[in-house]
């Protein structure tokens, strides 16, 4: 009965792994010189990867790179591409346009303008987040308090629940009005 692989074929399969086990097998079967040649080949492959990394690092020097706006744009691109799967070509075109703009921002050498764009985006994002946090806090307080607005100055006033009809004095304009708590 013949085995599926010969010893040399088996060792060739094992050679693709970078482990101590494959190094020992190389030494036993091919000898010291052959194993050094094979390890030089893998070193050259790794050296090629390192060279490409260094070239990319040099290419990106002086360029803006990625920031919060780019991350949000990439998420928007993914959403557009997923929506385009349902048959609407406009989402695909919109996603492709946003992707091109995102790469333009990433590879741009005008760092000052890209930073200004990101600052504007962060201000807008902060306002949206704060509105959500305020809405969430008001929803939590609705269990224990009523929130009324002053009829004259529109100031928000928080009154505890369960006190019956109460006369409320606005802290801002000092107008009084009656509400049920």
C-alpha positions, 0 to 999 in steps of 0.5 A: 500500500502506497502512502498519499505523500512521500516524505519529501512532498510532506516536508515541502508542504510543511516548509510553507509554515514558519515554525520551529518544526519545519526548520528541523525537518528542513535541516534533517532532509535538505541539510544545513546549506539548503535550509539557509537558502530557503530561509534567505528566500523567505527573508527576501519576501519579507524584505519586499513587504517591508520595502513596500511599507516604507514606500507607502510611509514615504508616500504618506509623509506630508499628507493628511491621512484619516480622521473622524470625518473620513471614518464617518464618510467610510461608514456612509459609503458602506451604507450607500453600497448596501442600499444599492444592493436593493436596486437603486443605482443612485445610492451606488453613485452617491457611495462612489462619489463619497469614496472618491472625496474621502480618498481625496481628503486622505491623500491631500497635502493641504493639511490646514483645510482638511483640519478645518473641515474636520473641525466643522464636522466635529462641531456639528457632531457634538451638537447632534450628540448633545441634543441626543443626550439632552433628549435622553436625560429629559426622558429619564426625568419624565418619571419623576418631574414635569418640565414646563416652559415659561409662557413669556420667556420660554425658559424650561422649568422642572417641577416634581410630580405629585404635588397637585396644582402649583404656582410656578415662578420663572427664575429668569423673568419672575413671571408666575403661572399655575400648572398641575404637577 
